[in-house]
């Protein structure tokens, strides 16, 4: 059985970003400091009360609210590692109690940076890799966000998509029965394609008739096959990621990803953006385009200087 110190090192090994590793290492050193048992004790000696105690301990420190929430995120990463590797018994109820402790002693973050919907999408893409959720939900969320941010699909189109609709060899997908009952082929990024393959492998099923993106909550039974994630489920994932990223409520919705793709493609060619989004008119596509002040200033400089 691993001891607490070894488990922390193993947890840090699961993180790819070196900056995140350094930050979480510092946070987990606080966790060790807060413990009323030795870090050389078997990790099985940890219990819910130790994690709740850490939340209270951090809350009393002279840290900013954002720093406190970051330290708690590192603790959740440790819990995730322990549970996935069967090193700790930690129930859904235990997890909810930790969440309630964070709300009670630390509260919700008041830091809500003012960002445009375009910037918000890029923040969500970064954040989805950092969230602490169990497999295959994490792999699904990564695949879903990368798909949305490179396909420009409506959430209803994504919810209806099957495994057979996505072609990994060409990094493309078929959208059937889009708005106006029009079918179209779209292109997605190789990174999105790889993430989708990783997700299908993590959930252990990639039958052609399976939903491309499925539900993995307690209410969805796998006995009768995978159930597709609904439009509301997609909305809830984006809202959860927005809260985690500290993005002001209402700044971003699933449709923001469609605007994001339109803006990126239109900077190259508006007709290409029109084709990808399935618009019958470039005028409609034009309503989806949002350029930043820096991009407008650069364009103005190139044209008029």
C-alpha positions as CSV (number, residue, x, y, z in Angstrom):
1,X,0.0,0.0,0.0
2,X,1.3,3.4,-0.9
3,X,1.9,6.0,1.8
4,X,0.5,9.5,1.6
5,X,3.8,11.0,0.3
6,X,4.1,8.5,-2.5
7,X,0.5,9.0,-3.5
8,X,1.0,12.8,-3.8
9,X,4.1,12.2,-6.1
10,X,2.0,9.7,-8.2
11,X,-0.8,12.3,-8.5
12,X,1.7,14.9,-9.7
13,X,3.0,12.4,-12.3
14,X,-0.5,12.4,-13.9
15,X,-0.2,16.1,-14.8
16,X,1.4,17.1,-18.1
17,X,1.6,20.8,-17.7
18,X,4.8,21.7,-15.8
19,X,3.3,24.9,-14.4
20,X,0.4,23.1,-13.0
21,X,2.7,20.5,-11.5
22,X,4.6,23.2,-9.7
23,X,1.4,24.8,-8.4
24,X,-0.2,21.6,-7.3
25,X,3.0,20.5,-5.6
26,X,2.9,23.6,-3.5
27,X,-0.8,23.1,-2.7
28,X,-0.4,19.5,-1.7
29,X,2.5,20.4,0.6
30,X,-0.1,22.5,2.5
31,X,-2.3,19.5,2.5
32,X,0.4,17.4,4.2
33,X,1.1,20.3,6.6
34,X,-2.6,20.3,7.6
35,X,-2.7,16.6,8.4
36,X,-2.9,15.4,11.9
37,X,-1.2,12.1,10.8
38,X,2.3,11.5,9.3
39,X,2.7,11.6,5.5
40,X,4.5,8.2,5.9
41,X,1.2,6.6,7.0
42,X,-0.6,4.4,4.5
43,X,-2.9,6.4,2.2
44,X,-5.8,4.2,3.3
45,X,-5.7,6.0,6.7
46,X,-7.0,9.1,5.0
47,X,-10.7,9.8,5.5
48,X,-13.3,12.4,4.6
49,X,-12.5,14.3,7.8
50,X,-9.0,14.9,6.7
51,X,-10.2,16.5,3.5
52,X,-12.8,18.6,5.2
53,X,-10.2,19.6,7.8
54,X,-7.9,20.8,5.0
55,X,-10.7,23.0,3.5
56,X,-11.2,24.6,6.9
57,X,-7.4,24.9,7.4
58,X,-7.0,26.7,4.0
59,X,-10.0,28.9,4.7
60,X,-8.3,30.3,7.8
61,X,-5.1,31.2,5.9
62,X,-4.3,34.6,4.6
63,X,-4.7,33.6,0.9
64,X,-6.8,35.2,-1.8
65,X,-10.1,33.4,-2.5
66,X,-8.8,32.2,-5.9
67,X,-5.6,30.8,-4.2
68,X,-7.7,28.9,-1.7
69,X,-9.9,27.4,-4.4
70,X,-6.7,26.4,-6.3
71,X,-5.3,24.6,-3.2
72,X,-8.6,22.8,-2.9
73,X,-8.5,21.8,-6.6
74,X,-5.1,20.2,-6.0
75,X,-6.7,18.2,-3.1
76,X,-9.5,17.1,-5.4
77,X,-6.9,15.9,-7.9
78,X,-5.3,13.8,-5.2
79,X,-8.7,12.3,-4.3
80,X,-9.4,11.6,-8.0
81,X,-6.1,9.7,-8.3
82,X,-6.7,7.7,-5.1
83,X,-10.3,6.7,-6.1
84,X,-9.4,5.7,-9.7
85,X,-6.6,3.5,-8.5
86,X,-8.7,1.9,-5.7
87,X,-6.6,3.3,-3.0
88,X,-9.4,5.2,-1.2
89,X,-13.0,4.6,-0.5
90,X,-14.7,7.8,-1.4
91,X,-18.4,7.9,-2.2
92,X,-20.5,10.3,-4.1
93,X,-21.9,11.5,-0.8
94,X,-18.4,12.2,0.4
95,X,-17.6,14.2,-2.7
96,X,-20.8,16.3,-2.2
97,X,-19.8,17.0,1.4
98,X,-16.4,18.3,0.3
99,X,-18.2,20.6,-2.2
100,X,-20.5,21.8,0.5
101,X,-17.5,22.5,2.8
102,X,-15.8,24.6,0.1
103,X,-19.0,26.6,-0.3
104,X,-19.4,27.0,3.4
105,X,-15.9,28.0,4.4
106,X,-14.4,29.5,1.2
107,X,-17.5,30.4,-0.8
108,X,-17.9,31.0,-4.5
109,X,-15.2,32.9,-6.3
110,X,-16.0,36.6,-6.9
111,X,-13.3,36.8,-9.5
112,X,-15.1,37.0,-12.9
113,X,-12.8,38.4,-15.5
114,X,-14.6,40.3,-18.3
115,X,-13.9,38.4,-21.5
116,X,-15.5,38.2,-24.9
117,X,-17.3,35.1,-26.0
118,X,-14.4,34.3,-28.3
119,X,-11.9,34.6,-25.5
120,X,-14.2,32.6,-23.3
121,X,-14.2,29.7,-25.7
122,X,-10.4,29.6,-25.7
123,X,-10.4,29.6,-21.9
124,X,-12.9,26.7,-21.8
125,X,-10.7,24.7,-24.2
126,X,-7.8,25.2,-21.8
127,X,-9.9,24.5,-18.7
128,X,-11.4,21.2,-19.9
129,X,-7.9,19.6,-19.6
130,X,-7.6,20.7,-16.0
131,X,-10.9,19.6,-14.5
132,X,-11.1,16.8,-12.0
133,X,-13.7,14.4,-13.1
134,X,-13.7,10.6,-13.4
135,X,-13.1,8.6,-16.6
136,X,-14.8,8.4,-19.1
137,X,-16.4,11.7,-18.3
138,X,-13.2,13.6,-18.5
139,X,-12.3,12.1,-21.9
140,X,-15.8,12.8,-23.1
141,X,-15.7,16.4,-22.0
142,X,-12.3,17.0,-23.7
143,X,-13.6,15.4,-26.9
144,X,-16.8,17.3,-26.8
145,X,-15.2,20.7,-26.3
146,X,-12.6,20.1,-29.0
147,X,-15.3,19.0,-31.3
148,X,-17.5,22.0,-30.7
149,X,-14.6,24.4,-31.0
150,X,-13.5,23.1,-34.4
151,X,-16.8,22.0,-36.0
152,X,-19.2,24.9,-35.4
153,X,-22.0,22.4,-34.9
154,X,-25.2,23.3,-33.0
155,X,-25.6,21.4,-29.8
156,X,-28.7,19.6,-31.1
157,X,-26.6,18.3,-34.0
158,X,-23.9,17.1,-31.7
159,X,-26.4,15.3,-29.5
160,X,-27.8,13.4,-32.5
161,X,-24.4,12.4,-33.8
162,X,-23.5,8.7,-34.0
163,X,-20.1,7.0,-34.1
164,X,-20.6,6.2,-37.8
165,X,-21.0,9.9,-38.6
166,X,-17.4,10.7,-37.7
167,X,-14.6,9.7,-40.0
168,X,-11.2,9.6,-38.2
169,X,-9.3,9.0,-41.4
170,X,-10.4,12.3,-42.9
171,X,-11.0,14.2,-39.7
172,X,-14.5,14.9,-40.9
173,X,-18.1,14.3,-39.9
174,X,-21.5,14.1,-41.4
175,X,-24.3,16.3,-39.9
176,X,-27.7,14.9,-40.8
177,X,-30.9,16.9,-40.6
178,X,-29.4,20.2,-39.7
179,X,-31.4,23.4,-39.7
180,X,-33.7,23.5,-42.7
181,X,-33.3,19.7,-42.8
182,X,-30.0,20.0,-44.7
183,X,-27.2,17.5,-44.5
184,X,-23.6,18.6,-44.7
185,X,-20.0,17.3,-44.2
186,X,-17.9,19.3,-41.8
187,X,-14.2,19.2,-41.0
188,X,-12.8,18.9,-37.4
189,X,-9.2,19.2,-36.2
190,X,-6.8,16.2,-35.8
191,X,-6.6,17.1,-32.1
192,X,-10.4,16.7,-31.8
193,X,-10.3,13.5,-33.8
194,X,-7.7,12.0,-31.5
195,X,-9.6,13.1,-28.4
196,X,-12.7,11.4,-29.7
197,X,-10.8,8.2,-30.3
198,X,-9.4,8.4,-26.8
199,X,-12.9,8.9,-25.4
200,X,-14.4,5.9,-27.3
201,X,-11.5,3.8,-26.0
202,X,-12.1,5.0,-22.4
203,X,-15.8,4.2,-22.5
204,X,-15.0,0.8,-24.1
205,X,-17.4,1.1,-27.0
206,X,-17.3,2.5,-30.5
207,X,-20.0,0.6,-32.3
208,X,-21.2,2.5,-35.4
209,X,-24.8,2.8,-34.0
210,X,-23.5,4.2,-30.6
211,X,-24.0,7.9,-29.8
212,X,-20.8,9.8,-30.5
213,X,-21.1,11.5,-27.2
214,X,-22.9,9.7,-24.4
215,X,-24.2,10.2,-20.9
216,X,-22.2,8.7,-18.1
217,X,-24.2,9.8,-15.0
218,X,-25.8,7.5,-12.4
219,X,-29.2,7.8,-14.1
220,X,-28.0,6.4,-17.4
221,X,-27.9,2.6,-17.4
222,X,-25.3,0.9,-19.6
223,X,-27.3,-2.3,-19.5
224,X,-29.5,-1.1,-22.4
225,X,-26.6,0.5,-24.3
226,X,-25.1,3.9,-24.3
227,X,-27.5,6.9,-24.2
228,X,-26.7,10.0,-26.1
229,X,-26.0,13.2,-24.2
230,X,-28.8,15.6,-24.7
231,X,-28.6,19.3,-25.6
232,X,-29.2,20.2,-22.0
233,X,-26.4,18.0,-20.9
234,X,-24.0,19.8,-23.3
235,X,-25.2,23.1,-21.9
236,X,-24.5,21.9,-18.3
237,X,-21.0,20.8,-19.1
238,X,-20.1,24.2,-20.5
239,X,-21.7,26.0,-17.5
240,X,-19.6,23.8,-15.2
241,X,-16.4,24.5,-17.0
242,X,-17.3,28.2,-17.1
243,X,-17.7,28.3,-13.3
244,X,-14.4,26.4,-12.9
245,X,-12.6,28.9,-15.2
246,X,-14.1,31.9,-13.4
247,X,-16.0,33.2,-16.4
248,X,-18.9,35.4,-15.7
249,X,-22.3,33.7,-15.9
250,X,-24.0,34.2,-19.3
251,X,-20.8,35.1,-21.2
252,X,-20.7,31.7,-23.0
253,X,-23.2,29.1,-24.2
254,X,-22.9,26.2,-26.5
255,X,-23.8,28.5,-29.4
256,X,-20.7,30.6,-28.6
257,X,-18.6,27.8,-30.0
258,X,-20.4,28.2,-33.4
259,X,-19.6,31.9,-33.4
260,X,-16.0,31.1,-32.5
261,X,-15.6,28.7,-35.5
262,X,-17.3,31.2,-37.8
263,X,-14.9,34.0,-36.7
264,X,-11.8,31.9,-37.1
265,X,-12.7,30.5,-40.5
266,X,-14.0,33.9,-41.8
267,X,-10.6,35.4,-41.1
268,X,-9.4,33.1,-43.8
269,X,-12.4,33.1,-46.1
270,X,-16.1,33.8,-45.3
271,X,-17.3,31.3,-47.9
272,X,-15.5,28.5,-46.1
273,X,-17.1,29.6,-42.8
274,X,-20.5,29.6,-44.6
275,X,-19.9,26.1,-45.9
276,X,-18.8,24.7,-42.5
277,X,-21.7,26.2,-40.6
278,X,-24.3,25.2,-43.2
279,X,-25.6,28.7,-43.9
280,X,-27.5,29.4,-47.1
281,X,-26.2,33.0,-47.2
282,X,-22.9,34.6,-46.3
283,X,-25.0,37.4,-44.8
284,X,-26.2,35.0,-42.1
285,X,-22.6,33.9,-41.5
286,X,-21.6,37.5,-41.2
287,X,-23.8,37.9,-38.1
288,X,-21.7,35.2,-36.4
289,X,-18.4,36.9,-36.8
290,X,-16.7,38.7,-33.9
291,X,-13.3,40.2,-34.2
292,X,-11.3,41.5,-31.2
293,X,-10.2,45.1,-31.0
294,X,-6.6,44.0,-31.6
295,X,-7.6,42.1,-34.7
296,X,-9.6,45.1,-36.0
297,X,-6.7,47.5,-35.3
298,X,-4.2,45.2,-37.1
299,X,-6.5,45.0,-40.1
300,X,-7.0,48.7,-40.1
301,X,-3.2,49.3,-40.0
302,X,-2.6,46.9,-42.9
303,X,-5.2,48.5,-45.0
304,X,-4.9,52.2,-44.3
305,X,-1.2,52.6,-43.3
